[in-house]
Amino acid sequence: MSSTAIVWEVPEGLYRELLTAQQELAFPHLADLIAQAVQRYLAEVQRQEWQQEFRELQKQVRMSGDLQLGATKEEVIDRLREQRRQLFEAEYAHLY
């Protein structure tokens, strides 16, 4: 695995906190602690982005008429049959 060196200047107080965390969490190298912290941060950012995209999808579903998930089984079947009939008429009725 290739790597790239980064020079990072931090305030003295933050450096001491990093060293304390390294010792408390038993990381062999400070770079390991920082790498894991960055990976966790990036994972959290991804999770937040996913949640935002999911909320947008929910909005789109609501705006387009909802999924009508609260309907009874019979109502769902009737709606699907009606949709199938409409699709058939639009796409294939001219063949018969």
Gaussian input, Z-matrix of N, CA and C with variables (Angstrom, degrees):
# hf/3-21g

backbone

0 1
 N
 C     1     B1
 C     2     B2     1     A1
 N     3     B3     2     A2     1     D1
 C     4     B4     3     A3     2     D2
 C     5     B5     4     A4     3     D3
 N     6     B6     5     A5     4     D4
 C     7     B7     6     A6     5     D5
 C     8     B8     7     A7     6     D6
 N     9     B9     8     A8     7     D7
 C    10    B10     9     A9     8     D8
 C    11    B11    10    A10     9     D9
 N    12    B12    11    A11    10    D10
 C    13    B13    12    A12    11    D11
 C    14    B14    13    A13    12    D12
 N    15    B15    14    A14    13    D13
 C    16    B16    15    A15    14    D14
 C    17    B17    16    A16    15    D15
 N    18    B18    17    A17    16    D16
 C    19    B19    18    A18    17    D17
 C    20    B20    19    A19    18    D18
 N    21    B21    20    A20    19    D19
 C    22    B22    21    A21    20    D20
 C    23    B23    22    A22    21    D21
 N    24    B24    23    A23    22    D22
 C    25    B25    24    A24    23    D23
 C    26    B26    25    A25    24    D24
 N    27    B27    26    A26    25    D25
 C    28    B28    27    A27    26    D26
 C    29    B29    28    A28    27    D27
 N    30    B30    29    A29    28    D28
 C    31    B31    30    A30    29    D29
 C    32    B32    31    A31    30    D30
 N    33    B33    32    A32    31    D31
 C    34    B34    33    A33    32    D32
 C    35    B35    34    A34    33    D33
 N    36    B36    35    A35    34    D34
 C    37    B37    36    A36    35    D35
 C    38    B38    37    A37    36    D36
 N    39    B39    38    A38    37    D37
 C    40    B40    39    A39    38    D38
 C    41    B41    40    A40    39    D39
 N    42    B42    41    A41    40    D40
 C    43    B43    42    A42    41    D41
 C    44    B44    43    A43    42    D42
 N    45    B45    44    A44    43    D43
 C    46    B46    45    A45    44    D44
 C    47    B47    46    A46    45    D45
 N    48    B48    47    A47    46    D46
 C    49    B49    48    A48    47    D47
 C    50    B50    49    A49    48    D48
 N    51    B51    50    A50    49    D49
 C    52    B52    51    A51    50    D50
 C    53    B53    52    A52    51    D51
 N    54    B54    53    A53    52    D52
 C    55    B55    54    A54    53    D53
 C    56    B56    55    A55    54    D54
 N    57    B57    56    A56    55    D55
 C    58    B58    57    A57    56    D56
 C    59    B59    58    A58    57    D57
 N    60    B60    59    A59    58    D58
 C    61    B61    60    A60    59    D59
 C    62    B62    61    A61    60    D60
 N    63    B63    62    A62    61    D61
 C    64    B64    63    A63    62    D62
 C    65    B65    64    A64    63    D63
 N    66    B66    65    A65    64    D64
 C    67    B67    66    A66    65    D65
 C    68    B68    67    A67    66    D66
 N    69    B69    68    A68    67    D67
 C    70    B70    69    A69    68    D68
 C    71    B71    70    A70    69    D69
 N    72    B72    71    A71    70    D70
 C    73    B73    72    A72    71    D71
 C    74    B74    73    A73    72    D72
 N    75    B75    74    A74    73    D73
 C    76    B76    75    A75    74    D74
 C    77    B77    76    A76    75    D75
 N    78    B78    77    A77    76    D76
 C    79    B79    78    A78    77    D77
 C    80    B80    79    A79    78    D78
 N    81    B81    80    A80    79    D79
 C    82    B82    81    A81    80    D80
 C    83    B83    82    A82    81    D81
 N    84    B84    83    A83    82    D82
 C    85    B85    84    A84    83    D83
 C    86    B86    85    A85    84    D84
 N    87    B87    86    A86    85    D85
 C    88    B88    87    A87    86    D86
 C    89    B89    88    A88    87    D87
 N    90    B90    89    A89    88    D88
 C    91    B91    90    A90    89    D89
 C    92    B92    91    A91    90    D90
 N    93    B93    92    A92    91    D91
 C    94    B94    93    A93    92    D92
 C    95    B95    94    A94    93    D93
 N    96    B96    95    A95    94    D94
 C    97    B97    96    A96    95    D95
 C    98    B98    97    A97    96    D96
 N    99    B99    98    A98    97    D97
 C   100   B100    99    A99    98    D98
 C   101   B101   100   A100    99    D99
 N   102   B102   101   A101   100   D100
 C   103   B103   102   A102   101   D101
 C   104   B104   103   A103   102   D102
 N   105   B105   104   A104   103   D103
 C   106   B106   105   A105   104   D104
 C   107   B107   106   A106   105   D105
 N   108   B108   107   A107   106   D106
 C   109   B109   108   A108   107   D107
 C   110   B110   109   A109   108   D108
 N   111   B111   110   A110   109   D109
 C   112   B112   111   A111   110   D110
 C   113   B113   112   A112   111   D111
 N   114   B114   113   A113   112   D112
 C   115   B115   114   A114   113   D113
 C   116   B116   115   A115   114   D114
 N   117   B117   116   A116   115   D115
 C   118   B118   117   A117   116   D116
 C   119   B119   118   A118   117   D117
 N   120   B120   119   A119   118   D118
 C   121   B121   120   A120   119   D119
 C   122   B122   121   A121   120   D120
 N   123   B123   122   A122   121   D121
 C   124   B124   123   A123   122   D122
 C   125   B125   124   A124   123   D123
 N   126   B126   125   A125   124   D124
 C   127   B127   126   A126   125   D125
 C   128   B128   127   A127   126   D126
 N   129   B129   128   A128   127   D127
 C   130   B130   129   A129   128   D128
 C   131   B131   130   A130   129   D129
 N   132   B132   131   A131   130   D130
 C   133   B133   132   A132   131   D131
 C   134   B134   133   A133   132   D132
 N   135   B135   134   A134   133   D133
 C   136   B136   135   A135   134   D134
 C   137   B137   136   A136   135   D135
 N   138   B138   137   A137   136   D136
 C   139   B139   138   A138   137   D137
 C   140   B140   139   A139   138   D138
 N   141   B141   140   A140   139   D139
 C   142   B142   141   A141   140   D140
 C   143   B143   142   A142   141   D141
 N   144   B144   143   A143   142   D142
 C   145   B145   144   A144   143   D143
 C   146   B146   145   A145   144   D144
 N   147   B147   146   A146   145   D145
 C   148   B148   147   A147   146   D146
 C   149   B149   148   A148   147   D147
 N   150   B150   149   A149   148   D148
 C   151   B151   150   A150   149   D149
 C   152   B152   151   A151   150   D150
 N   153   B153   152   A152   151   D151
 C   154   B154   153   A153   152   D152
 C   155   B155   154   A154   153   D153
 N   156   B156   155   A155   154   D154
 C   157   B157   156   A156   155   D155
 C   158   B158   157   A157   156   D156
 N   159   B159   158   A158   157   D157
 C   160   B160   159   A159   158   D158
 C   161   B161   160   A160   159   D159
 N   162   B162   161   A161   160   D160
 C   163   B163   162   A162   161   D161
 C   164   B164   163   A163   162   D162
 N   165   B165   164   A164   163   D163
 C   166   B166   165   A165   164   D164
 C   167   B167   166   A166   165   D165
 N   168   B168   167   A167   166   D166
 C   169   B169   168   A168   167   D167
 C   170   B170   169   A169   168   D168
 N   171   B171   170   A170   169   D169
 C   172   B172   171   A171   170   D170
 C   173   B173   172   A172   171   D171
 N   174   B174   173   A173   172   D172
 C   175   B175   174   A174   173   D173
 C   176   B176   175   A175   174   D174
 N   177   B177   176   A176   175   D175
 C   178   B178   177   A177   176   D176
 C   179   B179   178   A178   177   D177
 N   180   B180   179   A179   178   D178
 C   181   B181   180   A180   179   D179
 C   182   B182   181   A181   180   D180
 N   183   B183   182   A182   181   D181
 C   184   B184   183   A183   182   D182
 C   185   B185   184   A184   183   D183
 N   186   B186   185   A185   184   D184
 C   187   B187   186   A186   185   D185
 C   188   B188   187   A187   186   D186
 N   189   B189   188   A188   187   D187
 C   190   B190   189   A189   188   D188
 C   191   B191   190   A190   189   D189
 N   192   B192   191   A191   190   D190
 C   193   B193   192   A192   191   D191
 C   194   B194   193   A193   192   D192
 N   195   B195   194   A194   193   D193
 C   196   B196   195   A195   194   D194
 C   197   B197   196   A196   195   D195
 N   198   B198   197   A197   196   D196
 C   199   B199   198   A198   197   D197
 C   200   B200   199   A199   198   D198
 N   201   B201   200   A200   199   D199
 C   202   B202   201   A201   200   D200
 C   203   B203   202   A202   201   D201
 N   204   B204   203   A203   202   D202
 C   205   B205   204   A204   203   D203
 C   206   B206   205   A205   204   D204
 N   207   B207   206   A206   205   D205
 C   208   B208   207   A207   206   D206
 C   209   B209   208   A208   207   D207
 N   210   B210   209   A209   208   D208
 C   211   B211   210   A210   209   D209
 C   212   B212   211   A211   210   D210
 N   213   B213   212   A212   211   D211
 C   214   B214   213   A213   212   D212
 C   215   B215   214   A214   213   D213
 N   216   B216   215   A215   214   D214
 C   217   B217   216   A216   215   D215
 C   218   B218   217   A217   216   D216
 N   219   B219   218   A218   217   D217
 C   220   B220   219   A219   218   D218
 C   221   B221   220   A220   219   D219
 N   222   B222   221   A221   220   D220
 C   223   B223   222   A222   221   D221
 C   224   B224   223   A223   222   D222
 N   225   B225   224   A224   223   D223
 C   226   B226   225   A225   224   D224
 C   227   B227   226   A226   225   D225
 N   228   B228   227   A227   226   D226
 C   229   B229   228   A228   227   D227
 C   230   B230   229   A229   228   D228
 N   231   B231   230   A230   229   D229
 C   232   B232   231   A231   230   D230
 C   233   B233   232   A232   231   D231
 N   234   B234   233   A233   232   D232
 C   235   B235   234   A234   233   D233
 C   236   B236   235   A235   234   D234
 N   237   B237   236   A236   235   D235
 C   238   B238   237   A237   236   D236
 C   239   B239   238   A238   237   D237
 N   240   B240   239   A239   238   D238
 C   241   B241   240   A240   239   D239
 C   242   B242   241   A241   240   D240
 N   243   B243   242   A242   241   D241
 C   244   B244   243   A243   242   D242
 C   245   B245   244   A244   243   D243
 N   246   B246   245   A245   244   D244
 C   247   B247   246   A246   245   D245
 C   248   B248   247   A247   246   D246
 N   249   B249   248   A248   247   D247
 C   250   B250   249   A249   248   D248
 C   251   B251   250   A250   249   D249
 N   252   B252   251   A251   250   D250
 C   253   B253   252   A252   251   D251
 C   254   B254   253   A253   252   D252
 N   255   B255   254   A254   253   D253
 C   256   B256   255   A255   254   D254
 C   257   B257   256   A256   255   D255
 N   258   B258   257   A257   256   D256
 C   259   B259   258   A258   257   D257
 C   260   B260   259   A259   258   D258
 N   261   B261   260   A260   259   D259
 C   262   B262   261   A261   260   D260
 C   263   B263   262   A262   261   D261
 N   264   B264   263   A263   262   D262
 C   265   B265   264   A264   263   D263
 C   266   B266   265   A265   264   D264
 N   267   B267   266   A266   265   D265
 C   268   B268   267   A267   266   D266
 C   269   B269   268   A268   267   D267
 N   270   B270   269   A269   268   D268
 C   271   B271   270   A270   269   D269
 C   272   B272   271   A271   270   D270
 N   273   B273   272   A272   271   D271
 C   274   B274   273   A273   272   D272
 C   275   B275   274   A274   273   D273
 N   276   B276   275   A275   274   D274
 C   277   B277   276   A276   275   D275
 C   278   B278   277   A277   276   D276
 N   279   B279   278   A278   277   D277
 C   280   B280   279   A279   278   D278
 C   281   B281   280   A280   279   D279
 N   282   B282   281   A281   280   D280
 C   283   B283   282   A282   281   D281
 C   284   B284   283   A283   282   D282
 N   285   B285   284   A284   283   D283
 C   286   B286   285   A285   284   D284
 C   287   B287   286   A286   285   D285

   B1=1.4457
   B2=1.5281
   B3=1.3138
   B4=1.4593
   B5=1.5269
   B6=1.3029
   B7=1.4591
   B8=1.5165
   B9=1.3112
   B10=1.4481
   B11=1.5192
   B12=1.2967
   B13=1.4660
   B14=1.5220
   B15=1.3308
   B16=1.4563
   B17=1.5209
   B18=1.3183
   B19=1.4598
   B20=1.5233
   B21=1.3379
   B22=1.4582
   B23=1.5211
   B24=1.3030
   B25=1.4570
   B26=1.5181
   B27=1.3367
   B28=1.4635
   B29=1.5240
   B30=1.3359
   B31=1.4630
   B32=1.5340
   B33=1.3102
   B34=1.4634
   B35=1.5261
   B36=1.3338
   B37=1.4720
   B38=1.5210
   B39=1.3275
   B40=1.4675
   B41=1.5233
   B42=1.3192
   B43=1.4645
   B44=1.5249
   B45=1.3317
   B46=1.4770
   B47=1.5229
   B48=1.3314
   B49=1.4757
   B50=1.5236
   B51=1.3125
   B52=1.4670
   B53=1.5195
   B54=1.3201
   B55=1.4643
   B56=1.5268
   B57=1.3261
   B58=1.4663
   B59=1.5244
   B60=1.3320
   B61=1.4633
   B62=1.5226
   B63=1.3164
   B64=1.4657
   B65=1.5164
   B66=1.3095
   B67=1.4683
   B68=1.5266
   B69=1.3311
   B70=1.4686
   B71=1.5218
   B72=1.3168
   B73=1.4642
   B74=1.5252
   B75=1.3220
   B76=1.4688
   B77=1.5230
   B78=1.3178
   B79=1.4592
   B80=1.5293
   B81=1.3135
   B82=1.4623
   B83=1.5379
   B84=1.3447
   B85=1.4599
   B86=1.5254
   B87=1.3039
   B88=1.4559
   B89=1.5287
   B90=1.3028
   B91=1.4648
   B92=1.5317
   B93=1.3358
   B94=1.4692
   B95=1.5309
   B96=1.3300
   B97=1.4629
   B98=1.5261
   B99=1.3193
   B100=1.4639
   B101=1.5175
   B102=1.3260
   B103=1.4671
   B104=1.5277
   B105=1.3277
   B106=1.4616
   B107=1.5237
   B108=1.3224
   B109=1.4661
   B110=1.5218
   B111=1.3123
   B112=1.4652
   B113=1.5251
   B114=1.3318
   B115=1.4711
   B116=1.5278
   B117=1.3225
   B118=1.4696
   B119=1.5234
   B120=1.3140
   B121=1.4595
   B122=1.5264
   B123=1.3238
   B124=1.4607
   B125=1.5238
   B126=1.3319
   B127=1.4634
   B128=1.5317
   B129=1.3116
   B130=1.4682
   B131=1.5252
   B132=1.3209
   B133=1.4658
   B134=1.5222
   B135=1.3275
   B136=1.4694
   B137=1.5189
   B138=1.3309
   B139=1.4610
   B140=1.5221
   B141=1.3150
   B142=1.4584
   B143=1.5201
   B144=1.3378
   B145=1.4617
   B146=1.5283
   B147=1.3394
   B148=1.4576
   B149=1.5301
   B150=1.3365
   B151=1.4549
   B152=1.5219
   B153=1.3188
   B154=1.4632
   B155=1.5245
   B156=1.3303
   B157=1.4595
   B158=1.5308
   B159=1.3261
   B160=1.4584
   B161=1.5251
   B162=1.3523
   B163=1.4747
   B164=1.5211
   B165=1.3400
   B166=1.4619
   B167=1.5262
   B168=1.3228
   B169=1.4603
   B170=1.5271
   B171=1.3377
   B172=1.4585
   B173=1.5213
   B174=1.3300
   B175=1.4679
   B176=1.5206
   B177=1.3385
   B178=1.4589
   B179=1.5190
   B180=1.3286
   B181=1.4673
   B182=1.5151
   B183=1.3479
   B184=1.4615
   B185=1.5256
   B186=1.3344
   B187=1.4591
   B188=1.5240
   B189=1.3225
   B190=1.4622
   B191=1.5211
   B192=1.3015
   B193=1.4576
   B194=1.5034
   B195=1.3038
   B196=1.4599
   B197=1.5254
   B198=1.2878
   B199=1.4631
   B200=1.5237
   B201=1.3036
   B202=1.4621
   B203=1.5194
   B204=1.3177
   B205=1.4545
   B206=1.5230
   B207=1.3214
   B208=1.4497
   B209=1.5192
   B210=1.3350
   B211=1.4572
   B212=1.5286
   B213=1.3160
   B214=1.4632
   B215=1.5292
   B216=1.2968
   B217=1.4654
   B218=1.5302
   B219=1.3117
   B220=1.4698
   B221=1.5259
   B222=1.3503
   B223=1.4624
   B224=1.5263
   B225=1.3072
   B226=1.4619
   B227=1.5267
   B228=1.3271
   B229=1.4645
   B230=1.5178
   B231=1.3361
   B232=1.4622
   B233=1.5244
   B234=1.3549
   B235=1.4632
   B236=1.5238
   B237=1.3413
   B238=1.4603
   B239=1.5268
   B240=1.3160
   B241=1.4676
   B242=1.5230
   B243=1.3260
   B244=1.4573
   B245=1.5241
   B246=1.3226
   B247=1.4642
   B248=1.5243
   B249=1.3275
   B250=1.4672
   B251=1.5271
   B252=1.3342
   B253=1.4758
   B254=1.5291
   B255=1.3363
   B256=1.4615
   B257=1.5286
   B258=1.3166
   B259=1.4621
   B260=1.5216
   B261=1.3181
   B262=1.4603
   B263=1.5250
   B264=1.3415
   B265=1.4611
   B266=1.5184
   B267=1.3237
   B268=1.4563
   B269=1.5243
   B270=1.3185
   B271=1.4624
   B272=1.5284
   B273=1.3410
   B274=1.4695
   B275=1.5209
   B276=1.3058
   B277=1.4725
   B278=1.5195
   B279=1.3095
   B280=1.4650
   B281=1.5202
   B282=1.3307
   B283=1.4640
   B284=1.5192
   B285=1.3237
   B286=1.4680
   B287=1.4815
   A1=108.46
   A2=116.50
   A3=119.66
   A4=109.87
   A5=115.03
   A6=119.54
   A7=109.67
   A8=114.87
   A9=122.48
   A10=108.81
   A11=117.42
   A12=121.60
   A13=109.32
   A14=115.31
   A15=121.91
   A16=107.83
   A17=115.97
   A18=120.85
   A19=105.85
   A20=115.05
   A21=120.33
   A22=108.50
   A23=116.21
   A24=120.27
   A25=108.38
   A26=115.25
   A27=120.08
   A28=108.52
   A29=115.83
   A30=118.66
   A31=109.93
   A32=116.39
   A33=122.25
   A34=111.48
   A35=117.65
   A36=121.14
   A37=112.37
   A38=116.52
   A39=120.51
   A40=110.25
   A41=116.67
   A42=120.04
   A43=110.87
   A44=116.46
   A45=119.71
   A46=110.85
   A47=116.71
   A48=119.96
   A49=110.73
   A50=116.69
   A51=120.13
   A52=111.38
   A53=116.24
   A54=119.56
   A55=110.94
   A56=116.90
   A57=120.79
   A58=110.26
   A59=116.93
   A60=120.91
   A61=110.76
   A62=116.87
   A63=120.47
   A64=110.42
   A65=116.95
   A66=121.27
   A67=110.54
   A68=117.32
   A69=120.78
   A70=112.02
   A71=116.50
   A72=120.66
   A73=112.39
   A74=116.90
   A75=123.75
   A76=113.13
   A77=117.15
   A78=120.91
   A79=107.72
   A80=118.24
   A81=120.30
   A82=112.14
   A83=116.62
   A84=120.76
   A85=109.04
   A86=115.92
   A87=120.74
   A88=110.85
   A89=116.76
   A90=120.98
   A91=111.20
   A92=117.86
   A93=121.19
   A94=110.56
   A95=116.55
   A96=121.09
   A97=110.16
   A98=116.32
   A99=120.02
   A100=110.87
   A101=117.96
   A102=121.36
   A103=110.64
   A104=116.44
   A105=118.58
   A106=111.22
   A107=117.20
   A108=120.38
   A109=110.81
   A110=117.07
   A111=121.06
   A112=110.20
   A113=117.01
   A114=120.31
   A115=110.92
   A116=117.21
   A117=120.28
   A118=110.71
   A119=115.99
   A120=119.90
   A121=110.66
   A122=117.11
   A123=120.95
   A124=111.50
   A125=117.72
   A126=121.14
   A127=109.94
   A128=117.09
   A129=121.13
   A130=111.16
   A131=116.75
   A132=120.77
   A133=109.72
   A134=116.99
   A135=120.99
   A136=111.11
   A137=117.24
   A138=121.05
   A139=110.05
   A140=117.34
   A141=120.86
   A142=111.21
   A143=116.89
   A144=120.60
   A145=110.45
   A146=116.77
   A147=120.84
   A148=110.05
   A149=116.66
   A150=120.03
   A151=111.21
   A152=117.88
   A153=121.21
   A154=110.65
   A155=117.24
   A156=120.83
   A157=110.73
   A158=116.47
   A159=120.44
   A160=110.38
   A161=116.97
   A162=119.95
   A163=110.86
   A164=117.27
   A165=121.01
   A166=110.65
   A167=116.54
   A168=120.98
   A169=110.39
   A170=116.67
   A171=120.09
   A172=111.05
   A173=117.17
   A174=120.92
   A175=110.87
   A176=116.08
   A177=120.34
   A178=111.42
   A179=116.26
   A180=120.06
   A181=109.89
   A182=117.07
   A183=119.90
   A184=111.45
   A185=116.54
   A186=120.26
   A187=112.53
   A188=116.70
   A189=119.93
   A190=113.09
   A191=117.71
   A192=119.51
   A193=114.11
   A194=117.57
   A195=121.93
   A196=111.29
   A197=116.76
   A198=121.89
   A199=111.94
   A200=117.49
   A201=123.14
   A202=110.85
   A203=115.91
   A204=120.13
   A205=112.43
   A206=117.81
   A207=120.52
   A208=113.37
   A209=118.20
   A210=122.04
   A211=110.46
   A212=114.87
   A213=119.24
   A214=109.77
   A215=115.78
   A216=121.69
   A217=110.65
   A218=115.77
   A219=120.63
   A220=111.42
   A221=115.90
   A222=119.56
   A223=110.73
   A224=116.27
   A225=120.11
   A226=109.96
   A227=117.08
   A228=121.32
   A229=110.17
   A230=117.58
   A231=120.89
   A232=111.65
   A233=116.17
   A234=120.47
   A235=110.28
   A236=117.66
   A237=120.61
   A238=111.78
   A239=117.06
   A240=120.12
   A241=110.71
   A242=116.02
   A243=120.26
   A244=110.53
   A245=117.06
   A246=120.42
   A247=111.18
   A248=116.23
   A249=120.44
   A250=110.05
   A251=117.02
   A252=121.14
   A253=110.59
   A254=116.41
   A255=120.54
   A256=110.95
   A257=116.60
   A258=119.94
   A259=111.41
   A260=116.01
   A261=120.32
   A262=109.94
   A263=116.19
   A264=119.60
   A265=111.36
   A266=117.16
   A267=121.09
   A268=112.30
   A269=117.68
   A270=120.69
   A271=114.54
   A272=118.02
   A273=119.23
   A274=115.58
   A275=118.01
   A276=119.15
   A277=112.39
   A278=117.26
   A279=120.18
   A280=112.60
   A281=117.25
   A282=120.67
   A283=112.33
   A284=117.52
   A285=120.22
   A286=112.45
   D1=126.77
   D2=179.22
   D3=-81.13
   D4=160.24
   D5=-179.51
   D6=-144.22
   D7=163.42
   D8=179.02
   D9=-128.14
   D10=135.67
   D11=179.20
   D12=-81.37
   D13=139.77
   D14=177.64
   D15=-126.03
   D16=132.16
   D17=174.49
   D18=-100.90
   D19=124.57
   D20=-172.97
   D21=-133.36
   D22=117.59
   D23=177.51
   D24=-93.38
   D25=128.00
   D26=179.97
   D27=-127.40
   D28=154.11
   D29=175.92
   D30=-61.59
   D31=151.40
   D32=-177.44
   D33=-56.30
   D34=-40.92
   D35=-179.93
   D36=-61.18
   D37=-42.53
   D38=178.55
   D39=-66.23
   D40=-39.83
   D41=178.76
   D42=-60.34
   D43=-43.50
   D44=178.16
   D45=-62.88
   D46=-40.27
   D47=177.77
   D48=-63.20
   D49=-39.85
   D50=178.25
   D51=-63.43
   D52=-43.31
   D53=178.75
   D54=-63.80
   D55=-41.12
   D56=178.00
   D57=-62.13
   D58=-45.96
   D59=179.09
   D60=-62.96
   D61=-39.40
   D62=178.71
   D63=-59.41
   D64=-44.43
   D65=-179.29
   D66=-69.08
   D67=-46.42
   D68=-177.52
   D69=-64.30
   D70=-36.74
   D71=-177.39
   D72=-94.05
   D73=1.85
   D74=175.35
   D75=59.19
   D76=44.54
   D77=172.96
   D78=-84.84
   D79=131.79
   D80=-178.17
   D81=-66.23
   D82=-33.10
   D83=-177.73
   D84=-132.63
   D85=145.99
   D86=178.01
   D87=-60.28
   D88=-36.14
   D89=179.15
   D90=-60.75
   D91=-34.26
   D92=178.41
   D93=-64.70
   D94=-42.82
   D95=178.53
   D96=-62.62
   D97=-46.20
   D98=-178.63
   D99=-65.82
   D100=-40.09
   D101=178.63
   D102=-61.44
   D103=-43.83
   D104=179.75
   D105=-66.98
   D106=-39.08
   D107=178.54
   D108=-62.30
   D109=-41.88
   D110=179.08
   D111=-66.19
   D112=-42.82
   D113=178.90
   D114=-61.45
   D115=-41.66
   D116=178.26
   D117=-64.87
   D118=-41.70
   D119=178.95
   D120=-61.59
   D121=-46.75
   D122=179.49
   D123=-62.69
   D124=-38.21
   D125=177.52
   D126=-63.99
   D127=-40.00
   D128=178.36
   D129=-65.38
   D130=-40.31
   D131=177.51
   D132=-62.56
   D133=-43.65
   D134=177.93
   D135=-61.39
   D136=-42.31
   D137=179.76
   D138=-62.60
   D139=-42.27
   D140=179.28
   D141=-65.00
   D142=-40.37
   D143=177.22
   D144=-63.06
   D145=-42.54
   D146=179.11
   D147=-61.87
   D148=-43.91
   D149=179.11
   D150=-61.93
   D151=-40.98
   D152=178.36
   D153=-63.48
   D154=-44.16
   D155=178.17
   D156=-62.93
   D157=-38.27
   D158=178.84
   D159=-65.27
   D160=-42.18
   D161=177.66
   D162=-62.24
   D163=-38.80
   D164=177.68
   D165=-63.67
   D166=-41.43
   D167=177.71
   D168=-63.00
   D169=-42.26
   D170=177.08
   D171=-59.54
   D172=-41.81
   D173=178.30
   D174=-61.14
   D175=-44.08
   D176=179.98
   D177=-61.37
   D178=-41.28
   D179=179.42
   D180=-63.78
   D181=-44.48
   D182=179.45
   D183=-62.93
   D184=-41.28
   D185=-178.19
   D186=-69.58
   D187=-27.72
   D188=-178.13
   D189=-87.54
   D190=7.06
   D191=176.05
   D192=111.59
   D193=8.16
   D194=176.56
   D195=67.43
   D196=168.56
   D197=178.99
   D198=-93.76
   D199=-6.41
   D200=-178.66
   D201=53.66
   D202=47.72
   D203=-178.35
   D204=-71.71
   D205=-17.54
   D206=-178.58
   D207=-81.85
   D208=-3.30
   D209=-177.59
   D210=-70.66
   D211=157.60
   D212=177.22
   D213=-73.01
   D214=166.58
   D215=179.94
   D216=-58.63
   D217=-43.21
   D218=-179.31
   D219=-64.60
   D220=-39.23
   D221=179.69
   D222=-66.72
   D223=-39.12
   D224=178.15
   D225=-63.89
   D226=-44.69
   D227=179.71
   D228=-62.91
   D229=-44.56
   D230=178.42
   D231=-60.42
   D232=-42.80
   D233=-179.94
   D234=-64.57
   D235=-41.89
   D236=178.52
   D237=-65.69
   D238=-38.28
   D239=177.39
   D240=-64.12
   D241=-41.47
   D242=178.93
   D243=-64.56
   D244=-41.85
   D245=177.26
   D246=-63.16
   D247=-41.13
   D248=178.73
   D249=-63.59
   D250=-41.75
   D251=178.45
   D252=-62.14
   D253=-44.10
   D254=-179.81
   D255=-64.42
   D256=-41.39
   D257=177.52
   D258=-63.82
   D259=-42.13
   D260=179.36
   D261=-60.70
   D262=-47.03
   D263=-178.97
   D264=-63.47
   D265=-39.16
   D266=-178.35
   D267=-71.90
   D268=-35.56
   D269=-171.96
   D270=-104.05
   D271=-33.63
   D272=-168.76
   D273=-124.72
   D274=-13.55
   D275=-175.34
   D276=-59.85
   D277=-31.73
   D278=-179.62
   D279=-66.09
   D280=-15.57
   D281=179.42
   D282=-80.27
   D283=-16.73
   D284=-175.04
   D285=-113.04

